[in-house]
Amino acid sequence: MSMEYIRNYYKVPARQGGRVCYSGGPEARLGTIVSASGGHLNIRLDGQRHTLPYHPTWKLEYLPDQDARDFLSNISTGRPVESGPLWAGYDPTQTGGSDGGPIDPASAGGEA
């Protein structure tokens, strides 16, 4: 199944190269979406060589590029990290094209 299918079916802003935070392990980890197959996202967690499949809605938070850097900074300094999915109110018709394109969280109803 394609990235476009995943965006539309699960109502998430998944895109190739998009940054995510996976919180299903002992600690939250950042990663990059590499591709999609079989209804799952193939994500390379930071520091890993290979991708692994992840369900698009299970323990994943989709991060705009700047938010990923802020997220790491907040964790390392002990500052609180705002909870809740950044893709709340995501509208798949607002993407930049079939590859997902850049998503403006303000226009998609998410946090800026």
KOLGU-4560 file (N, C-alpha, C; in nm, 3 decimals, padded with zeros to 5 digits):
<recs>
<n_xx: 00.084 n_yy: -00.118 n_zz: 00.000 ca_xx: 00.000 ca_yy: 00.000 ca_zz: 00.000 c_xx: 00.089 c_yy: 00.124 c_zz: 00.000 mol: A seq: 1 type: MET>
<n_xx: 00.041 n_yy: 00.226 n_zz: -00.061 ca_xx: 00.122 ca_yy: 00.346 ca_zz: -00.083 c_xx: 00.116 c_yy: 00.442 c_zz: 00.035 mol: A seq: 2 type: SER>
<n_xx: 00.206 n_yy: 00.537 n_zz: 00.034 ca_xx: 00.208 ca_yy: 00.643 ca_zz: 00.134 c_xx: 00.077 c_yy: 00.723 c_zz: 00.127 mol: A seq: 3 type: MET>
<n_xx: 00.029 n_yy: 00.747 n_zz: 00.006 ca_xx: -00.096 ca_yy: 00.820 ca_zz: -00.010 c_xx: -00.212 c_yy: 00.744 c_zz: 00.054 mol: A seq: 4 type: GLU>
<n_xx: -00.215 n_yy: 00.612 n_zz: 00.036 ca_xx: -00.319 ca_yy: 00.530 ca_zz: 00.098 c_xx: -00.313 c_yy: 00.544 c_zz: 00.251 mol: A seq: 5 type: TYR>
<n_xx: -00.194 n_yy: 00.537 n_zz: 00.307 ca_xx: -00.177 ca_yy: 00.547 ca_zz: 00.452 c_xx: -00.225 c_yy: 00.684 c_zz: 00.501 mol: A seq: 6 type: ILE>
<n_xx: -00.188 n_yy: 00.791 n_zz: 00.429 ca_xx: -00.233 ca_yy: 00.925 ca_zz: 00.468 c_xx: -00.385 c_yy: 00.933 c_zz: 00.470 mol: A seq: 7 type: ARG>
<n_xx: -00.448 n_yy: 00.883 n_zz: 00.365 ca_xx: -00.593 ca_yy: 00.894 ca_zz: 00.353 c_xx: -00.668 c_yy: 00.801 c_zz: 00.448 mol: A seq: 8 type: ASN>
<n_xx: -00.623 n_yy: 00.677 n_zz: 00.459 ca_xx: -00.693 ca_yy: 00.578 ca_zz: 00.541 c_xx: -00.679 c_yy: 00.607 c_zz: 00.690 mol: A seq: 9 type: TYR>
<n_xx: -00.557 n_yy: 00.635 n_zz: 00.734 ca_xx: -00.532 ca_yy: 00.656 ca_zz: 00.876 c_xx: -00.539 c_yy: 00.803 c_zz: 00.918 mol: A seq: 10 type: TYR>
<n_xx: -00.554 n_yy: 00.893 n_zz: 00.821 ca_xx: -00.563 ca_yy: 01.036 ca_zz: 00.849 c_xx: -00.440 c_yy: 01.087 c_zz: 00.925 mol: A seq: 11 type: LYS>
<n_xx: -00.323 n_yy: 01.051 n_zz: 00.874 ca_xx: -00.196 ca_yy: 01.096 ca_zz: 00.931 c_xx: -00.115 c_yy: 01.167 c_zz: 00.823 mol: A seq: 12 type: VAL>
<n_xx: -00.025 n_yy: 01.257 n_zz: 00.861 ca_xx: 00.053 ca_yy: 01.332 ca_zz: 00.762 c_xx: 00.183 c_yy: 01.261 c_zz: 00.722 mol: A seq: 13 type: PRO>
<n_xx: 00.178 n_yy: 01.130 n_zz: 00.705 ca_xx: 00.298 ca_yy: 01.054 ca_zz: 00.670 c_xx: 00.349 c_yy: 01.097 c_zz: 00.533 mol: A seq: 14 type: ALA>
<n_xx: 00.482 n_yy: 01.116 n_zz: 00.525 ca_xx: 00.545 ca_yy: 01.149 ca_zz: 00.397 c_xx: 00.688 c_yy: 01.098 c_zz: 00.401 mol: A seq: 15 type: ARG>
<n_xx: 00.739 n_yy: 01.062 n_zz: 00.286 ca_xx: 00.877 ca_yy: 01.017 ca_zz: 00.279 c_xx: 00.968 c_yy: 01.128 c_zz: 00.327 mol: A seq: 16 type: GLN>
<n_xx: 01.059 n_yy: 01.095 n_zz: 00.418 ca_xx: 01.149 ca_yy: 01.193 ca_zz: 00.475 c_xx: 01.093 c_yy: 01.263 c_zz: 00.598 mol: A seq: 17 type: GLY>
<n_xx: 00.965 n_yy: 01.236 n_zz: 00.629 ca_xx: 00.902 ca_yy: 01.298 ca_zz: 00.746 c_xx: 00.962 c_yy: 01.244 c_zz: 00.876 mol: A seq: 18 type: GLY>
<n_xx: 00.963 n_yy: 01.329 n_zz: 00.976 ca_xx: 01.019 ca_yy: 01.293 ca_zz: 01.106 c_xx: 00.907 c_yy: 01.250 c_zz: 01.200 mol: A seq: 19 type: ARG>
<n_xx: 00.937 n_yy: 01.148 n_zz: 01.280 ca_xx: 00.841 ca_yy: 01.096 ca_zz: 01.377 c_xx: 00.910 c_yy: 01.072 c_zz: 01.510 mol: A seq: 20 type: VAL>
<n_xx: 00.829 n_yy: 01.064 n_zz: 01.614 ca_xx: 00.877 ca_yy: 01.022 ca_zz: 01.745 c_xx: 00.803 c_yy: 00.893 c_zz: 01.778 mol: A seq: 21 type: CYS>
<n_xx: 00.878 n_yy: 00.785 n_zz: 01.798 ca_xx: 00.821 ca_yy: 00.655 ca_zz: 01.834 c_xx: 00.833 c_yy: 00.637 c_zz: 01.984 mol: A seq: 22 type: TYR>
<n_xx: 00.721 n_yy: 00.614 n_zz: 02.052 ca_xx: 00.723 ca_yy: 00.603 ca_zz: 02.198 c_xx: 00.682 c_yy: 00.465 c_zz: 02.247 mol: A seq: 23 type: SER>
<n_xx: 00.699 n_yy: 00.363 n_zz: 02.164 ca_xx: 00.659 ca_yy: 00.228 ca_zz: 02.202 c_xx: 00.767 c_yy: 00.147 c_zz: 02.270 mol: A seq: 24 type: GLY>
<n_xx: 00.883 n_yy: 00.204 n_zz: 02.292 ca_xx: 00.993 ca_yy: 00.133 ca_zz: 02.358 c_xx: 01.016 c_yy: 00.188 c_zz: 02.497 mol: A seq: 25 type: GLY>
<n_xx: 01.129 n_yy: 00.151 n_zz: 02.557 ca_xx: 01.160 ca_yy: 00.200 ca_zz: 02.691 c_xx: 01.175 c_yy: 00.352 c_zz: 02.697 mol: A seq: 26 type: PRO>
<n_xx: 01.215 n_yy: 00.413 n_zz: 02.586 ca_xx: 01.227 ca_yy: 00.558 ca_zz: 02.580 c_xx: 01.187 c_yy: 00.604 c_zz: 02.441 mol: A seq: 27 type: GLU>
<n_xx: 01.140 n_yy: 00.729 n_zz: 02.431 ca_xx: 01.100 ca_yy: 00.785 ca_zz: 02.302 c_xx: 01.222 c_yy: 00.799 c_zz: 02.212 mol: A seq: 28 type: ALA>
<n_xx: 01.202 n_yy: 00.769 n_zz: 02.082 ca_xx: 01.311 ca_yy: 00.779 ca_zz: 01.985 c_xx: 01.261 c_yy: 00.847 c_zz: 01.860 mol: A seq: 29 type: ARG>
<n_xx: 01.348 n_yy: 00.927 n_zz: 01.801 ca_xx: 01.315 ca_yy: 00.993 ca_zz: 01.675 c_xx: 01.356 c_yy: 00.906 c_zz: 01.559 mol: A seq: 30 type: LEU>
<n_xx: 01.285 n_yy: 00.922 n_zz: 01.448 ca_xx: 01.317 ca_yy: 00.847 ca_zz: 01.328 c_xx: 01.268 c_yy: 00.920 c_zz: 01.205 mol: A seq: 31 type: GLY>
<n_xx: 01.301 n_yy: 00.861 n_zz: 01.090 ca_xx: 01.265 ca_yy: 00.918 ca_zz: 00.960 c_xx: 01.187 c_yy: 00.816 c_zz: 00.879 mol: A seq: 32 type: THR>
<n_xx: 01.076 n_yy: 00.859 n_zz: 00.821 ca_xx: 00.997 ca_yy: 00.771 ca_zz: 00.735 c_xx: 01.072 c_yy: 00.753 c_zz: 00.604 mol: A seq: 33 type: ILE>
<n_xx: 01.099 n_yy: 00.628 n_zz: 00.569 ca_xx: 01.173 ca_yy: 00.598 ca_zz: 00.447 c_xx: 01.079 c_yy: 00.557 c_zz: 00.334 mol: A seq: 34 type: VAL>
<n_xx: 00.979 n_yy: 00.474 n_zz: 00.365 ca_xx: 00.886 ca_yy: 00.426 ca_zz: 00.263 c_xx: 00.763 c_yy: 00.367 c_zz: 00.331 mol: A seq: 35 type: SER>
<n_xx: 00.674 n_yy: 00.313 n_zz: 00.250 ca_xx: 00.554 ca_yy: 00.247 ca_zz: 00.302 c_xx: 00.537 c_yy: 00.115 c_zz: 00.228 mol: A seq: 36 type: ALA>
<n_xx: 00.488 n_yy: 00.014 n_zz: 00.301 ca_xx: 00.456 ca_yy: -00.114 ca_zz: 00.238 c_xx: 00.360 c_yy: -00.191 c_zz: 00.327 mol: A seq: 37 type: SER>
<n_xx: 00.263 n_yy: -00.255 n_zz: 00.264 ca_xx: 00.170 ca_yy: -00.338 ca_zz: 00.338 c_xx: 00.093 c_yy: -00.267 c_zz: 00.447 mol: A seq: 38 type: GLY>
<n_xx: 00.065 n_yy: -00.139 n_zz: 00.430 ca_xx: -00.009 ca_yy: -00.064 ca_zz: 00.531 c_xx: 00.076 c_yy: -00.017 c_zz: 00.648 mol: A seq: 39 type: GLY>
<n_xx: 00.205 n_yy: -00.039 n_zz: 00.642 ca_xx: 00.295 ca_yy: 00.006 ca_zz: 00.748 c_xx: 00.396 c_yy: 00.106 c_zz: 00.692 mol: A seq: 40 type: HIS>
<n_xx: 00.451 n_yy: 00.186 n_zz: 00.782 ca_xx: 00.557 ca_yy: 00.280 ca_zz: 00.745 c_xx: 00.691 c_yy: 00.217 c_zz: 00.777 mol: A seq: 41 type: LEU>
<n_xx: 00.783 n_yy: 00.222 n_zz: 00.685 ca_xx: 00.919 ca_yy: 00.176 ca_zz: 00.709 c_xx: 00.999 c_yy: 00.295 c_zz: 00.760 mol: A seq: 42 type: ASN>
<n_xx: 01.038 n_yy: 00.285 n_zz: 00.887 ca_xx: 01.102 ca_yy: 00.397 ca_zz: 00.956 c_xx: 01.242 c_yy: 00.357 c_zz: 01.001 mol: A seq: 43 type: ILE>
<n_xx: 01.337 n_yy: 00.447 n_zz: 00.977 ca_xx: 01.473 ca_yy: 00.428 ca_zz: 01.029 c_xx: 01.487 c_yy: 00.516 c_zz: 01.151 mol: A seq: 44 type: ARG>
<n_xx: 01.498 n_yy: 00.451 n_zz: 01.268 ca_xx: 01.519 ca_yy: 00.526 ca_zz: 01.390 c_xx: 01.659 c_yy: 00.584 c_zz: 01.389 mol: A seq: 45 type: LEU>
<n_xx: 01.674 n_yy: 00.702 n_zz: 01.445 ca_xx: 01.805 ca_yy: 00.768 ca_zz: 01.449 c_xx: 01.908 c_yy: 00.674 c_zz: 01.513 mol: A seq: 46 type: ASP>
<n_xx: 02.024 n_yy: 00.663 n_zz: 01.448 ca_xx: 02.131 ca_yy: 00.579 ca_zz: 01.498 c_xx: 02.125 c_yy: 00.435 c_zz: 01.449 mol: A seq: 47 type: GLY>
<n_xx: 02.021 n_yy: 00.400 n_zz: 01.375 ca_xx: 02.006 ca_yy: 00.263 ca_zz: 01.323 c_xx: 02.042 c_yy: 00.261 c_zz: 01.174 mol: A seq: 48 type: GLN>
<n_xx: 02.087 n_yy: 00.145 n_zz: 01.127 ca_xx: 02.122 ca_yy: 00.131 ca_zz: 00.985 c_xx: 02.003 c_yy: 00.090 c_zz: 00.899 mol: A seq: 49 type: ARG>
<n_xx: 01.911 n_yy: 00.013 n_zz: 00.956 ca_xx: 01.802 ca_yy: -00.046 ca_zz: 00.878 c_xx: 01.667 c_yy: 00.010 c_zz: 00.920 mol: A seq: 50 type: HIS>
<n_xx: 01.571 n_yy: -00.004 n_zz: 00.831 ca_xx: 01.435 ca_yy: 00.037 ca_zz: 00.861 c_xx: 01.359 c_yy: -00.080 c_zz: 00.924 mol: A seq: 51 type: THR>
<n_xx: 01.255 n_yy: -00.047 n_zz: 00.997 ca_xx: 01.163 ca_yy: -00.146 ca_zz: 01.051 c_xx: 01.021 c_yy: -00.096 c_zz: 01.024 mol: A seq: 52 type: LEU>
<n_xx: 00.925 n_yy: -00.189 n_zz: 01.009 ca_xx: 00.787 ca_yy: -00.146 ca_zz: 00.983 c_xx: 00.715 c_yy: -00.104 c_zz: 01.112 mol: A seq: 53 type: PRO>
<n_xx: 00.642 n_yy: 00.006 n_zz: 01.104 ca_xx: 00.565 ca_yy: 00.058 ca_zz: 01.216 c_xx: 00.423 c_yy: 00.088 c_zz: 01.169 mol: A seq: 54 type: TYR>
<n_xx: 00.326 n_yy: 00.060 n_zz: 01.256 ca_xx: 00.187 ca_yy: 00.093 ca_zz: 01.222 c_xx: 00.173 c_yy: 00.245 c_zz: 01.228 mol: A seq: 55 type: HIS>
<n_xx: 00.103 n_yy: 00.304 n_zz: 01.131 ca_xx: 00.095 ca_yy: 00.451 ca_zz: 01.122 c_xx: 00.033 c_yy: 00.522 c_zz: 01.242 mol: A seq: 56 type: PRO>
<n_xx: -00.045 n_yy: 00.453 n_zz: 01.324 ca_xx: -00.111 ca_yy: 00.521 ca_zz: 01.436 c_xx: -00.068 c_yy: 00.469 c_zz: 01.572 mol: A seq: 57 type: THR>
<n_xx: 00.019 n_yy: 00.370 n_zz: 01.578 ca_xx: 00.056 ca_yy: 00.312 ca_zz: 01.707 c_xx: 00.185 c_yy: 00.372 c_zz: 01.760 mol: A seq: 58 type: TRP>
<n_xx: 00.173 n_yy: 00.454 n_zz: 01.864 ca_xx: 00.289 ca_yy: 00.510 ca_zz: 01.935 c_xx: 00.378 c_yy: 00.598 c_zz: 01.846 mol: A seq: 59 type: LYS>
<n_xx: 00.321 n_yy: 00.658 n_zz: 01.741 ca_xx: 00.396 ca_yy: 00.749 ca_zz: 01.654 c_xx: 00.338 c_yy: 00.888 c_zz: 01.665 mol: A seq: 60 type: LEU>
<n_xx: 00.426 n_yy: 00.985 n_zz: 01.678 ca_xx: 00.387 ca_yy: 01.125 ca_zz: 01.671 c_xx: 00.461 c_yy: 01.185 c_zz: 01.552 mol: A seq: 61 type: GLU>
<n_xx: 00.387 n_yy: 01.250 n_zz: 01.464 ca_xx: 00.445 ca_yy: 01.309 ca_zz: 01.343 c_xx: 00.495 c_yy: 01.449 c_zz: 01.376 mol: A seq: 62 type: TYR>
<n_xx: 00.620 n_yy: 01.477 n_zz: 01.342 ca_xx: 00.683 ca_yy: 01.603 ca_zz: 01.381 c_xx: 00.724 c_yy: 01.684 c_zz: 01.259 mol: A seq: 63 type: LEU>
<n_xx: 00.691 n_yy: 01.813 n_zz: 01.256 ca_xx: 00.752 ca_yy: 01.900 ca_zz: 01.156 c_xx: 00.903 c_yy: 01.905 c_zz: 01.185 mol: A seq: 64 type: PRO>
<n_xx: 00.984 n_yy: 01.936 n_zz: 01.087 ca_xx: 01.130 ca_yy: 01.930 ca_zz: 01.101 c_xx: 01.181 c_yy: 02.008 c_zz: 01.221 mol: A seq: 65 type: ASP>
<n_xx: 01.138 n_yy: 02.131 n_zz: 01.241 ca_xx: 01.187 ca_yy: 02.210 ca_zz: 01.353 c_xx: 01.143 c_yy: 02.150 c_zz: 01.486 mol: A seq: 66 type: GLN>
<n_xx: 01.020 n_yy: 02.097 n_zz: 01.491 ca_xx: 00.971 ca_yy: 02.038 ca_zz: 01.615 c_xx: 01.054 c_yy: 01.917 c_zz: 01.657 mol: A seq: 67 type: ASP>
<n_xx: 01.109 n_yy: 01.843 n_zz: 01.562 ca_xx: 01.193 ca_yy: 01.729 ca_zz: 01.597 c_xx: 01.317 c_yy: 01.775 c_zz: 01.671 mol: A seq: 68 type: ALA>
<n_xx: 01.378 n_yy: 01.885 n_zz: 01.625 ca_xx: 01.496 ca_yy: 01.938 ca_zz: 01.694 c_xx: 01.458 c_yy: 01.992 c_zz: 01.832 mol: A seq: 69 type: ARG>
<n_xx: 01.343 n_yy: 02.061 n_zz: 01.841 ca_xx: 01.297 ca_yy: 02.113 ca_zz: 01.969 c_xx: 01.265 c_yy: 02.000 c_zz: 02.065 mol: A seq: 70 type: ASP>
<n_xx: 01.207 n_yy: 01.893 n_zz: 02.014 ca_xx: 01.171 ca_yy: 01.778 ca_zz: 02.096 c_xx: 01.295 c_yy: 01.721 c_zz: 02.164 mol: A seq: 71 type: PHE>
<n_xx: 01.402 n_yy: 01.700 n_zz: 02.087 ca_xx: 01.526 ca_yy: 01.648 ca_zz: 02.144 c_xx: 01.585 c_yy: 01.745 c_zz: 02.246 mol: A seq: 72 type: LEU>
<n_xx: 01.580 n_yy: 01.873 n_zz: 02.216 ca_xx: 01.633 ca_yy: 01.973 ca_zz: 02.306 c_xx: 01.558 c_yy: 01.972 c_zz: 02.438 mol: A seq: 73 type: SER>
<n_xx: 01.426 n_yy: 01.963 n_zz: 02.433 ca_xx: 01.345 ca_yy: 01.961 ca_zz: 02.554 c_xx: 01.373 c_yy: 01.838 c_zz: 02.638 mol: A seq: 74 type: ASN>
<n_xx: 01.389 n_yy: 01.724 n_zz: 02.575 ca_xx: 01.417 ca_yy: 01.601 ca_zz: 02.649 c_xx: 01.552 c_yy: 01.611 c_zz: 02.718 mol: A seq: 75 type: ILE>
<n_xx: 01.653 n_yy: 01.661 n_zz: 02.647 ca_xx: 01.788 ca_yy: 01.665 ca_zz: 02.704 c_xx: 01.800 c_yy: 01.767 c_zz: 02.817 mol: A seq: 76 type: SER>
<n_xx: 01.713 n_yy: 01.870 n_zz: 02.817 ca_xx: 01.721 ca_yy: 01.971 ca_zz: 02.922 c_xx: 01.617 c_yy: 01.950 c_zz: 03.031 mol: A seq: 77 type: THR>
<n_xx: 01.531 n_yy: 01.850 n_zz: 03.015 ca_xx: 01.431 ca_yy: 01.822 ca_zz: 03.116 c_xx: 01.308 c_yy: 01.910 c_zz: 03.108 mol: A seq: 78 type: GLY>
<n_xx: 01.299 n_yy: 01.994 n_zz: 03.005 ca_xx: 01.179 ca_yy: 02.077 ca_zz: 02.989 c_xx: 01.063 c_yy: 01.988 c_zz: 02.946 mol: A seq: 79 type: ARG>
<n_xx: 00.941 n_yy: 02.023 n_zz: 02.986 ca_xx: 00.826 ca_yy: 01.940 ca_zz: 02.947 c_xx: 00.805 c_yy: 01.944 c_zz: 02.797 mol: A seq: 80 type: PRO>
<n_xx: 00.759 n_yy: 01.833 n_zz: 02.742 ca_xx: 00.727 ca_yy: 01.823 ca_zz: 02.601 c_xx: 00.576 c_yy: 01.823 c_zz: 02.590 mol: A seq: 81 type: VAL>
<n_xx: 00.522 n_yy: 01.910 n_zz: 02.505 ca_xx: 00.377 ca_yy: 01.915 ca_zz: 02.490 c_xx: 00.327 c_yy: 01.782 c_zz: 02.438 mol: A seq: 82 type: GLU>
<n_xx: 00.218 n_yy: 01.736 n_zz: 02.494 ca_xx: 00.163 ca_yy: 01.608 ca_zz: 02.452 c_xx: 00.057 c_yy: 01.631 c_zz: 02.346 mol: A seq: 83 type: SER>
<n_xx: 00.012 n_yy: 01.521 n_zz: 02.287 ca_xx: -00.092 ca_yy: 01.528 ca_zz: 02.185 c_xx: -00.033 c_yy: 01.525 c_zz: 02.047 mol: A seq: 84 type: GLY>
<n_xx: -00.103 n_yy: 01.462 n_zz: 01.956 ca_xx: -00.051 ca_yy: 01.450 ca_zz: 01.820 c_xx: -00.045 c_yy: 01.585 c_zz: 01.749 mol: A seq: 85 type: PRO>
<n_xx: 00.066 n_yy: 01.608 n_zz: 01.682 ca_xx: 00.080 ca_yy: 01.733 ca_zz: 01.606 c_xx: -00.007 c_yy: 01.734 c_zz: 01.481 mol: A seq: 86 type: LEU>
<n_xx: -00.060 n_yy: 01.618 n_zz: 01.445 ca_xx: -00.140 ca_yy: 01.611 ca_zz: 01.323 c_xx: -00.289 c_yy: 01.622 c_zz: 01.353 mol: A seq: 87 type: TRP>
<n_xx: -00.329 n_yy: 01.662 n_zz: 01.474 ca_xx: -00.470 ca_yy: 01.678 ca_zz: 01.506 c_xx: -00.535 c_yy: 01.770 c_zz: 01.405 mol: A seq: 88 type: ALA>
<n_xx: -00.643 n_yy: 01.730 n_zz: 01.352 ca_xx: -00.713 ca_yy: 01.809 ca_zz: 01.252 c_xx: -00.653 c_yy: 01.796 c_zz: 01.112 mol: A seq: 89 type: GLY>
<n_xx: -00.563 n_yy: 01.700 n_zz: 01.093 ca_xx: -00.498 ca_yy: 01.681 ca_zz: 00.964 c_xx: -00.601 c_yy: 01.655 c_zz: 00.855 mol: A seq: 90 type: TYR>
<n_xx: -00.586 n_yy: 01.721 n_zz: 00.744 ca_xx: -00.673 ca_yy: 01.703 ca_zz: 00.628 c_xx: -00.586 c_yy: 01.657 c_zz: 00.512 mol: A seq: 91 type: ASP>
<n_xx: -00.603 n_yy: 01.529 n_zz: 00.467 ca_xx: -00.516 ca_yy: 01.477 ca_zz: 00.362 c_xx: -00.528 c_yy: 01.552 c_zz: 00.230 mol: A seq: 92 type: PRO>
<n_xx: -00.633 n_yy: 01.631 n_zz: 00.211 ca_xx: -00.644 ca_yy: 01.708 ca_zz: 00.088 c_xx: -00.555 c_yy: 01.831 c_zz: 00.089 mol: A seq: 93 type: THR>
<n_xx: -00.494 n_yy: 01.862 n_zz: 00.205 ca_xx: -00.409 ca_yy: 01.981 ca_zz: 00.218 c_xx: -00.262 c_yy: 01.951 c_zz: 00.194 mol: A seq: 94 type: GLN>
<n_xx: -00.229 n_yy: 01.833 n_zz: 00.146 ca_xx: -00.089 ca_yy: 01.799 ca_zz: 00.122 c_xx: -00.041 c_yy: 01.864 c_zz: -00.007 mol: A seq: 95 type: THR>
<n_xx: 00.088 n_yy: 01.864 n_zz: -00.026 ca_xx: 00.147 ca_yy: 01.928 ca_zz: -00.142 c_xx: 00.143 c_yy: 01.845 c_zz: -00.268 mol: A seq: 96 type: GLY>
<n_xx: 00.091 n_yy: 01.725 n_zz: -00.265 ca_xx: 00.085 ca_yy: 01.642 ca_zz: -00.383 c_xx: 00.086 c_yy: 01.495 c_zz: -00.346 mol: A seq: 97 type: GLY>
<n_xx: 00.102 n_yy: 01.409 n_zz: -00.444 ca_xx: 00.092 ca_yy: 01.266 ca_zz: -00.419 c_xx: 00.205 c_yy: 01.214 c_zz: -00.330 mol: A seq: 98 type: SER>
<n_xx: 00.316 n_yy: 01.287 n_zz: -00.319 ca_xx: 00.426 ca_yy: 01.243 ca_zz: -00.234 c_xx: 00.411 c_yy: 01.294 c_zz: -00.091 mol: A seq: 99 type: ASP>
<n_xx: 00.301 n_yy: 01.361 n_zz: -00.062 ca_xx: 00.278 ca_yy: 01.411 ca_zz: 00.073 c_xx: 00.315 c_yy: 01.556 c_zz: 00.087 mol: A seq: 100 type: GLY>
<n_xx: 00.420 n_yy: 01.597 n_zz: 00.021 ca_xx: 00.460 ca_yy: 01.736 ca_zz: 00.022 c_xx: 00.470 c_yy: 01.796 c_zz: 00.161 mol: A seq: 101 type: GLY>
<n_xx: 00.512 n_yy: 01.918 n_zz: 00.171 ca_xx: 00.521 ca_yy: 01.984 ca_zz: 00.301 c_xx: 00.383 c_yy: 02.013 c_zz: 00.355 mol: A seq: 102 type: PRO>
<n_xx: 00.368 n_yy: 01.998 n_zz: 00.486 ca_xx: 00.241 ca_yy: 02.025 ca_zz: 00.551 c_xx: 00.261 c_yy: 02.143 c_zz: 00.644 mol: A seq: 103 type: ILE>
<n_xx: 00.176 n_yy: 02.242 n_zz: 00.629 ca_xx: 00.179 ca_yy: 02.358 ca_zz: 00.718 c_xx: 00.085 c_yy: 02.329 c_zz: 00.834 mol: A seq: 104 type: ASP>
<n_xx: 00.138 n_yy: 02.299 n_zz: 00.955 ca_xx: 00.051 ca_yy: 02.263 ca_zz: 01.066 c_xx: -00.056 c_yy: 02.368 c_zz: 01.096 mol: A seq: 105 type: PRO>
<n_xx: -00.026 n_yy: 02.493 n_zz: 01.077 ca_xx: -00.124 ca_yy: 02.597 ca_zz: 01.107 c_xx: -00.245 c_yy: 02.585 c_zz: 01.015 mol: A seq: 106 type: ALA>
<n_xx: -00.223 n_yy: 02.559 n_zz: 00.887 ca_xx: -00.335 ca_yy: 02.549 ca_zz: 00.794 c_xx: -00.404 c_yy: 02.414 c_zz: 00.804 mol: A seq: 107 type: SER>
<n_xx: -00.336 n_yy: 02.312 n_zz: 00.861 ca_xx: -00.396 ca_yy: 02.180 ca_zz: 00.875 c_xx: -00.468 c_yy: 02.165 c_zz: 01.008 mol: A seq: 108 type: ALA>
<n_xx: -00.465 n_yy: 02.268 n_zz: 01.091 ca_xx: -00.535 ca_yy: 02.263 ca_zz: 01.218 c_xx: -00.451 c_yy: 02.207 c_zz: 01.330 mol: A seq: 109 type: GLY>
<n_xx: -00.323 n_yy: 02.176 n_zz: 01.307 ca_xx: -00.235 ca_yy: 02.123 ca_zz: 01.411 c_xx: -00.164 c_yy: 02.236 c_zz: 01.481 mol: A seq: 110 type: GLY>
<n_xx: -00.072 n_yy: 02.200 n_zz: 01.570 ca_xx: 00.006 ca_yy: 02.299 ca_zz: 01.643 c_xx: 00.114 c_yy: 02.354 c_zz: 01.554 mol: A seq: 111 type: GLU>
<n_xx: 00.151 n_yy: 02.477 n_zz: 01.574 ca_xx: 00.257 ca_yy: 02.537 ca_zz: 01.493 c_xx: 00.390 c_yy: 02.516 c_zz: 01.556 mol: A seq: 112 type: ALA>
</recs>
